[in-house]
Amino acid sequence: PHPSMSRAAILAIGFLVLFVGGGARSALGLTLKSITEDFAIGRTVLGLTVAVYLGVTSACMFLAGRLADRLSVRAVLLWGLIVSAVGMSLMSLMSAPWQLLALYGVVFAAGNGVASITPVSLMVTRAFPDRAGLANGVASAGMSAGQLVIIALFTLILAHLGWRYVFLWGGLAHLLLLPLVLLAVRRDDSSRPANSNTDKMSARQSQGMTLRAAAGTRQFWLLIGVYALCGLD
């Protein structure tokens, strides 16, 4: 395929992955009242579920970066989407309060953390090494757009079909992304245009700092703090 078409497809996939993931993770807040009424779940279980979710998804975002470097971005995205789909789909079949913690707090959290901005950013940066900032900005906008559009769709589903169908359709949305990732993202992630300037730029980018070296810088911890504050809302 033409290089520009391939790059555009990768940018679109990155946007859609964050679009679906960003919207799907807000499904619990939308369905919270209905779930608590059905299972008489108290604040302790809900608070623990959210805490476990944040811990698991954070750890899996770190894991996703390691796996993307060692394996491939495509494999990371595929497995993340599959796990997310399984977690959300099974939530439509919940019959006990503990399943909320297991399915949302652990299973969905793991998938949502793996198929997240970490591999998407790496994929987009490799495809657009000369315009990485702009491309990542476009892809990252998918998270906010997903929270706006998907939550609106989930609200309609909740009103007409019930909370279980919210999670069922959320799981299906993740599955619909699988063939797109398979078609647009190559196994070896070699979607970058083949020219000497791009190769030199990519080579310079790959000579980054180690985690130990980065942890010794002020900028690293400032970035960690900014992302931590984002979770306080």
C-alpha contacts under 8 A as a table, 3 or more apart, distances in Angstrom:
res1	aa1	res2	aa2	distance
1	P	5	M	6.80
1	P	6	S	6.53
2	H	5	M	5.31
2	H	6	S	6.36
3	P	6	S	5.06
3	P	7	R	6.18
3	P	191	S	7.73
3	P	192	R	7.61
3	P	193	P	5.82
4	S	7	R	5.11
4	S	8	A	6.08
5	M	8	A	5.08
5	M	9	A	6.12
6	S	9	A	5.11
6	S	10	I	6.30
6	S	184	A	6.86
6	S	191	S	6.75
7	R	10	I	5.11
7	R	11	L	6.26
7	R	127	A	5.79
7	R	128	F	7.37
7	R	191	S	6.94
7	R	192	R	7.41
8	A	11	L	5.11
8	A	12	A	6.17
9	A	12	A	5.02
9	A	13	I	6.13
9	A	184	A	5.91
10	I	13	I	5.04
10	I	14	G	6.16
10	I	123	M	7.54
10	I	124	V	6.77
10	I	127	A	7.36
10	I	184	A	6.06
10	I	185	V	6.55
11	L	14	G	5.13
11	L	15	F	6.24
11	L	124	V	6.18
11	L	135	A	7.02
11	L	138	V	7.78
11	L	139	A	6.27
12	A	15	F	5.07
12	A	16	L	6.16
12	A	139	A	7.34
13	I	16	L	5.08
13	I	17	V	6.07
13	I	180	L	7.06
13	I	181	V	6.68
13	I	184	A	7.48
14	G	17	V	5.31
14	G	18	L	6.41
14	G	120	V	5.33
14	G	121	S	7.82
14	G	123	M	7.79
14	G	124	V	7.10
14	G	139	A	5.42
14	G	140	S	7.96
14	G	142	G	7.99
15	F	18	L	5.43
15	F	19	F	5.88
15	F	138	V	7.05
15	F	139	A	4.19
15	F	140	S	6.54
15	F	141	A	7.04
15	F	142	G	4.72
15	F	143	M	7.76
16	L	19	F	4.67
16	L	20	V	6.06
16	L	139	A	7.97
16	L	142	G	6.34
16	L	177	L	7.75
17	V	20	V	5.47
17	V	21	G	6.03
17	V	115	A	7.15
17	V	116	S	7.44
17	V	120	V	7.92
17	V	142	G	7.70
17	V	177	L	7.23
18	L	21	G	5.00
18	L	22	G	5.51
18	L	116	S	6.46
18	L	117	I	6.81
18	L	139	A	7.34
18	L	140	S	6.82
18	L	142	G	5.12
18	L	143	M	4.92
18	L	146	G	7.31
19	F	22	G	5.38
19	F	23	G	6.27
19	F	141	A	7.89
19	F	142	G	4.18
19	F	143	M	4.79
19	F	144	S	7.28
19	F	145	A	6.19
19	F	146	G	4.12
19	F	147	Q	7.44
20	V	23	G	5.33
20	V	24	A	5.91
20	V	142	G	7.98
20	V	143	M	7.62
20	V	146	G	5.83
20	V	150	I	7.32
20	V	173	A	6.90
20	V	174	H	6.83
21	G	24	A	5.13
21	G	25	R	6.21
21	G	112	N	6.26
21	G	115	A	7.67
21	G	116	S	7.30
21	G	143	M	7.17
21	G	146	G	7.50
21	G	174	H	7.87
22	G	25	R	5.79
22	G	26	S	7.19
22	G	142	G	7.47
22	G	143	M	4.51
22	G	144	S	6.89
22	G	146	G	5.46
22	G	147	Q	5.74
23	G	26	S	5.60
23	G	27	A	7.14
23	G	143	M	6.96
23	G	144	S	7.93
23	G	145	A	7.97
23	G	146	G	4.46
23	G	147	Q	4.14
23	G	148	L	7.32
23	G	149	V	7.54
23	G	150	I	5.20
23	G	151	I	5.99
24	A	27	A	5.35
24	A	146	G	7.98
24	A	147	Q	7.78
24	A	150	I	7.24
24	A	151	I	7.74
24	A	170	G	6.05
25	R	28	L	6.89
25	R	112	N	7.67
26	S	29	G	5.62
26	S	30	L	6.67
26	S	147	Q	7.09
26	S	151	I	7.17
27	A	30	L	5.13
27	A	31	T	6.22
27	A	151	I	7.09
27	A	154	F	7.34
27	A	166	V	7.26
27	A	167	F	7.34
28	L	31	T	5.21
28	L	32	L	5.59
29	G	32	L	5.11
30	L	33	K	7.63
30	L	151	I	7.78
30	L	154	F	7.98
30	L	155	T	7.40
31	T	34	S	5.46
31	T	35	I	6.18
31	T	158	L	7.56
31	T	163	W	5.80
32	L	35	I	5.24
32	L	36	T	6.11
33	K	36	T	5.29
33	K	37	E	6.21
34	S	37	E	5.20
34	S	38	D	6.33
34	S	163	W	6.74
35	I	38	D	5.17
35	I	39	F	6.12
35	I	40	A	7.78
35	I	41	I	7.61
35	I	163	W	7.50
36	T	39	F	5.30
36	T	40	A	4.90
36	T	41	I	4.86
36	T	42	G	7.35
37	E	40	A	5.41
37	E	41	I	7.57
39	F	96	A	6.88
39	F	97	P	6.19
41	I	45	V	6.48
41	I	46	L	7.18
41	I	97	P	6.43
42	G	45	V	5.72
42	G	46	L	6.54
43	R	46	L	5.00
43	R	47	G	5.81
44	T	47	G	5.20
44	T	48	L	6.04
45	V	48	L	5.10
45	V	49	T	6.01
45	V	97	P	7.93
45	V	101	L	7.54
46	L	49	T	5.05
46	L	50	V	6.29
47	G	50	V	5.27
47	G	51	A	6.15
48	L	51	A	5.04
48	L	52	V	6.02
48	L	101	L	7.56
49	T	52	V	5.21
49	T	53	Y	6.04
49	T	100	L	7.15
49	T	101	L	4.85
49	T	104	Y	7.31
49	T	105	G	5.12
50	V	53	Y	4.98
50	V	54	L	6.21
50	V	105	G	6.48
51	A	54	L	5.26
51	A	55	G	6.27
51	A	105	G	7.79
52	V	55	G	5.10
52	V	56	V	5.99
52	V	101	L	7.69
52	V	105	G	5.26
52	V	106	V	6.94
53	Y	56	V	5.26
53	Y	57	T	5.93
53	Y	104	Y	6.85
53	Y	105	G	4.03
53	Y	106	V	6.13
53	Y	109	A	5.26
54	L	57	T	5.37
54	L	58	S	6.00
54	L	105	G	7.84
54	L	109	A	7.46
55	G	58	S	5.31
55	G	59	A	6.27
56	V	59	A	5.22
56	V	60	C	6.11
56	V	105	G	7.34
56	V	106	V	6.33
56	V	109	A	5.89
56	V	110	A	5.96
56	V	113	G	7.54
57	T	60	C	5.01
57	T	61	M	6.11
57	T	109	A	4.83
57	T	110	A	5.32
57	T	111	G	7.73
57	T	112	N	6.47
57	T	113	G	4.24
57	T	114	V	7.53
58	S	61	M	5.20
58	S	62	F	6.64
58	S	113	G	6.36
59	A	62	F	5.29
59	A	63	L	6.29
59	A	113	G	7.53
60	C	63	L	4.69
60	C	64	A	5.86
60	C	110	A	5.75
60	C	111	G	7.85
60	C	113	G	4.88
60	C	114	V	5.39
61	M	64	A	5.01
61	M	65	G	6.53
61	M	113	G	4.66
61	M	114	V	5.32
61	M	116	S	6.74
61	M	118	T	6.24
62	F	65	G	5.36
62	F	66	R	6.65
62	F	118	T	7.79
63	L	66	R	5.15
63	L	67	L	6.16
63	L	114	V	7.19
64	A	67	L	5.12
64	A	68	A	5.93
64	A	76	V	6.53
64	A	113	G	7.46
64	A	114	V	4.94
64	A	115	A	7.61
64	A	118	T	6.67
64	A	119	P	6.49
65	G	68	A	5.14
65	G	69	D	6.34
65	G	118	T	5.91
65	G	119	P	6.17
66	R	69	D	5.35
66	R	70	R	6.36
67	L	70	R	5.06
67	L	71	L	5.50
67	L	72	S	7.10
67	L	73	V	7.92
67	L	76	V	6.78
68	A	71	L	5.34
68	A	72	S	4.84
68	A	73	V	4.80
68	A	75	A	7.83
68	A	76	V	6.15
68	A	119	P	6.32
69	D	72	S	6.60
69	D	73	V	7.73
71	L	75	A	7.13
71	L	76	V	7.83
72	S	75	A	5.40
72	S	76	V	6.46
72	S	187	R	6.75
72	S	188	D	6.26
72	S	189	D	6.42
73	V	76	V	5.13
73	V	77	L	6.13
73	V	119	P	5.84
73	V	120	V	7.78
73	V	122	L	7.69
73	V	123	M	6.46
73	V	189	D	6.56
74	R	77	L	5.22
74	R	78	L	6.06
74	R	181	V	6.79
74	R	182	L	7.33
74	R	185	V	5.94
74	R	186	R	6.88
74	R	187	R	6.19
74	R	189	D	7.04
75	A	78	L	5.15
75	A	79	W	6.17
75	A	187	R	7.61
76	V	79	W	5.43
76	V	80	G	6.02
76	V	114	V	6.66
76	V	115	A	6.79
76	V	119	P	7.22
77	L	80	G	5.06
77	L	81	L	6.05
77	L	114	V	6.91
77	L	115	A	4.91
77	L	116	S	7.99
77	L	119	P	7.10
77	L	181	V	7.62
78	L	81	L	5.28
78	L	82	I	6.19
78	L	115	A	7.68
78	L	178	L	6.24
78	L	181	V	7.12
78	L	182	L	8.00
79	W	82	I	5.04
79	W	83	V	6.11
79	W	111	G	7.36
79	W	114	V	7.81
79	W	115	A	7.71
80	G	83	V	5.30
80	G	84	S	6.09
80	G	110	A	7.42
80	G	111	G	4.23
80	G	112	N	6.44
80	G	113	G	7.46
80	G	114	V	4.88
80	G	115	A	4.48
81	L	84	S	5.04
81	L	85	A	6.02
81	L	111	G	6.10
81	L	112	N	7.41
81	L	115	A	5.96
81	L	174	H	5.59
81	L	175	L	6.81
81	L	177	L	7.62
81	L	178	L	7.16
82	I	85	A	5.08
82	I	86	V	6.20
82	I	111	G	7.21
82	I	174	H	7.16
82	I	175	L	6.70
82	I	178	L	7.94
83	V	86	V	5.10
83	V	87	G	6.16
83	V	107	V	6.62
83	V	108	F	6.51
83	V	110	A	7.21
83	V	111	G	4.72
84	S	87	G	5.18
84	S	88	M	6.18
84	S	107	V	6.94
84	S	108	F	4.68
84	S	109	A	7.41
84	S	110	A	7.32
84	S	111	G	4.32
84	S	112	N	5.79
84	S	171	G	6.90
84	S	174	H	6.91
85	A	88	M	5.33
85	A	89	S	5.89
85	A	108	F	7.54
85	A	111	G	7.98
85	A	170	G	7.27
85	A	171	G	4.01
85	A	172	L	6.54
85	A	173	A	7.74
85	A	174	H	5.40
85	A	175	L	6.20
86	V	89	S	5.23
86	V	90	L	6.04
86	V	107	V	7.71
86	V	108	F	7.45
86	V	171	G	6.59
87	G	90	L	5.44
87	G	91	M	6.37
87	G	103	L	5.21
87	G	104	Y	6.47
87	G	107	V	5.16
87	G	108	F	4.51
87	G	111	G	7.96
87	G	171	G	7.44
88	M	91	M	5.15
88	M	92	S	7.01
88	M	103	L	7.30
88	M	104	Y	7.24
88	M	108	F	6.29
88	M	167	F	5.11
88	M	168	L	6.46
88	M	170	G	6.25
88	M	171	G	4.91
89	S	92	S	5.55
89	S	93	L	7.49
89	S	167	F	5.72
89	S	168	L	4.71
89	S	169	W	7.65
89	S	170	G	7.23
89	S	171	G	4.83
89	S	172	L	7.51
90	L	93	L	5.27
90	L	94	M	6.76
90	L	103	L	7.15
90	L	167	F	7.94
90	L	168	L	7.73
91	M	94	M	5.13
91	M	99	Q	7.61
91	M	100	L	7.13
91	M	103	L	6.37
91	M	104	Y	7.45
91	M	164	R	7.16
91	M	167	F	6.14
91	M	168	L	7.60
92	S	163	W	7.62
92	S	164	R	4.20
92	S	165	Y	6.39
92	S	166	V	7.65
92	S	167	F	5.40
92	S	168	L	5.60
93	L	164	R	7.11
94	M	97	P	7.79
94	M	99	Q	6.20
94	M	100	L	7.31
95	S	99	Q	7.39
96	A	99	Q	5.71
96	A	100	L	7.64
97	P	100	L	5.63
97	P	101	L	7.48
98	W	101	L	5.43
98	W	102	A	6.44
99	Q	102	A	4.91
99	Q	103	L	5.67
99	Q	104	Y	7.90
100	L	103	L	5.41
100	L	104	Y	5.55
100	L	105	G	6.95
101	L	104	Y	5.66
101	L	105	G	4.71
101	L	106	V	6.77
102	A	105	G	5.54
102	A	106	V	5.18
102	A	107	V	6.46
103	L	106	V	5.66
103	L	107	V	4.88
103	L	108	F	5.94
104	Y	107	V	5.95
104	Y	108	F	4.92
104	Y	109	A	6.08
105	G	108	F	6.60
105	G	109	A	5.56
106	V	109	A	5.13
106	V	110	A	5.93
107	V	110	A	5.28
107	V	111	G	6.49
108	F	111	G	5.17
108	F	112	N	5.91
109	A	112	N	5.08
109	A	113	G	5.96
110	A	113	G	5.19
110	A	114	V	6.21
111	G	114	V	5.14
111	G	115	A	6.04
112	N	115	A	5.36
112	N	116	S	6.07
113	G	116	S	5.33
114	V	118	T	7.72
114	V	119	P	7.65
115	A	118	T	7.72
115	A	119	P	6.87
115	A	120	V	7.67
116	S	119	P	6.31
116	S	120	V	6.45
117	I	120	V	4.92
117	I	121	S	5.60
117	I	140	S	7.20
118	T	121	S	5.41
118	T	122	L	6.48
119	P	122	L	5.04
119	P	123	M	6.03
120	V	123	M	5.06
120	V	124	V	6.07
120	V	139	A	7.80
121	S	124	V	5.19
121	S	125	T	5.95
121	S	136	N	6.10
121	S	139	A	7.90
122	L	125	T	5.16
122	L	126	R	6.19
123	M	126	R	5.30
123	M	127	A	6.35
123	M	189	D	7.47
124	V	127	A	5.05
124	V	128	F	6.00
124	V	132	A	6.97
124	V	135	A	6.54
124	V	136	N	6.36
124	V	139	A	7.85
125	T	128	F	5.10
125	T	129	P	5.28
125	T	131	R	7.88
125	T	132	A	4.91
125	T	135	A	7.42
125	T	136	N	7.11
126	R	129	P	5.54
126	R	132	A	7.99
126	R	191	S	7.56
126	R	192	R	6.11
126	R	202	S	7.13
127	A	191	S	5.93
127	A	192	R	4.66
127	A	193	P	7.36
128	F	131	R	5.23
128	F	132	A	5.17
128	F	135	A	6.71
128	F	192	R	7.31
129	P	132	A	5.21
129	P	198	T	6.77
129	P	201	M	6.77
129	P	202	S	6.55
130	D	198	T	7.42
130	D	201	M	7.77
131	R	134	L	5.65
131	R	135	A	6.17
132	A	135	A	5.16
132	A	136	N	5.92
133	G	136	N	5.30
133	G	137	G	6.14
134	L	137	G	5.05
134	L	138	V	6.38
135	A	138	V	5.19
135	A	139	A	6.30
136	N	139	A	5.03
136	N	140	S	5.84
137	G	140	S	5.15
137	G	141	A	6.20
138	V	141	A	5.30
138	V	142	G	7.30
139	A	142	G	5.65
140	S	143	M	5.89
140	S	144	S	7.81
141	A	144	S	5.57
141	A	145	A	6.21
142	G	145	A	4.99
142	G	146	G	5.80
143	M	146	G	5.16
143	M	147	Q	6.37
144	S	147	Q	5.18
144	S	148	L	6.41
145	A	148	L	5.13
145	A	149	V	6.07
146	G	149	V	5.23
146	G	150	I	5.26
146	G	151	I	7.36
147	Q	150	I	5.77
147	Q	151	I	5.59
148	L	151	I	5.77
148	L	152	A	6.40
149	V	152	A	5.19
149	V	153	L	6.39
150	I	153	L	4.96
150	I	154	F	6.00
151	I	154	F	4.86
151	I	155	T	6.03
152	A	155	T	5.10
152	A	156	L	6.59
153	L	156	L	5.21
153	L	157	I	6.36
154	F	157	I	4.96
154	F	158	L	5.98
154	F	166	V	5.67
155	T	158	L	5.05
155	T	159	A	6.16
156	L	159	A	5.17
156	L	160	H	6.22
157	I	160	H	5.31
157	I	161	L	5.40
157	I	162	G	6.54
157	I	163	W	7.60
157	I	165	Y	6.73
157	I	166	V	6.02
158	L	161	L	5.54
158	L	162	G	4.41
158	L	163	W	5.12
158	L	165	Y	7.17
158	L	166	V	6.16
159	A	162	G	6.19
161	L	164	R	7.91
161	L	165	Y	6.25
162	G	165	Y	5.86
162	G	166	V	7.04
163	W	166	V	5.13
163	W	167	F	6.99
164	R	167	F	5.55
164	R	168	L	6.35
165	Y	168	L	4.73
165	Y	169	W	5.95
166	V	169	W	5.47
166	V	170	G	6.08
167	F	170	G	4.80
167	F	171	G	6.11
168	L	171	G	5.23
168	L	172	L	6.38
169	W	172	L	4.92
169	W	173	A	6.08
170	G	173	A	5.15
170	G	174	H	6.70
171	G	174	H	5.37
171	G	175	L	6.56
172	L	175	L	4.98
172	L	176	L	6.24
173	A	176	L	5.22
173	A	177	L	6.87
174	H	177	L	5.46
174	H	178	L	7.20
175	L	178	L	5.45
176	L	179	P	6.72
176	L	180	L	7.57
177	L	180	L	5.26
177	L	181	V	6.29
178	L	181	V	5.26
178	L	182	L	6.26
179	P	182	L	4.95
179	P	183	L	6.10
180	L	183	L	5.20
180	L	184	A	5.96
181	V	184	A	5.31
181	V	185	V	5.47
182	L	185	V	5.88
182	L	186	R	7.25
183	L	186	R	7.42
185	V	189	D	6.31
185	V	191	S	7.12
186	R	189	D	4.88
186	R	190	S	6.34
186	R	191	S	6.55
187	R	190	S	7.75
189	D	192	R	7.92
192	R	198	T	7.74
193	P	198	T	7.01
194	A	198	T	7.04
194	A	199	D	7.23
195	N	198	T	5.52
195	N	199	D	6.27
196	S	199	D	5.05
196	S	200	K	6.13
197	N	200	K	5.22
197	N	201	M	6.21
198	T	201	M	5.07
198	T	202	S	6.02
199	D	202	S	5.11
199	D	203	A	6.05
200	K	203	A	5.05
200	K	204	R	6.29
201	M	204	R	5.17
201	M	205	Q	6.29
202	S	205	Q	5.02
202	S	206	S	6.17
203	A	206	S	5.17
203	A	207	Q	6.65
204	R	207	Q	5.41
204	R	208	G	7.81
205	Q	208	G	6.16
209	M	213	A	6.01
209	M	214	A	6.01
210	T	213	A	5.20
210	T	214	A	6.10
211	L	214	A	5.03
211	L	215	A	6.02
212	R	215	A	5.21
212	R	216	G	6.71
213	A	216	G	5.37
213	A	217	T	7.22
214	A	217	T	5.51
214	A	220	F	6.04
215	A	218	R	7.95
215	A	220	F	5.95
215	A	221	W	7.08
216	G	220	F	7.60
217	T	220	F	5.55
217	T	221	W	7.12
218	R	221	W	5.57
218	R	222	L	6.21
219	Q	222	L	4.99
219	Q	223	L	6.11
220	F	223	L	5.24
220	F	224	I	6.34
221	W	224	I	4.86
221	W	225	G	6.04
222	L	225	G	5.06
222	L	226	V	6.26
223	L	226	V	5.14
223	L	227	Y	6.35
224	I	227	Y	5.29
224	I	228	A	6.09
225	G	228	A	4.95
225	G	229	L	6.20
226	V	229	L	5.24
226	V	230	C	6.55
227	Y	230	C	5.11
227	Y	231	G	7.01
228	A	231	G	5.52
228	A	232	L	7.23
229	L	232	L	5.38
229	L	233	D	7.86
230	C	233	D	6.43
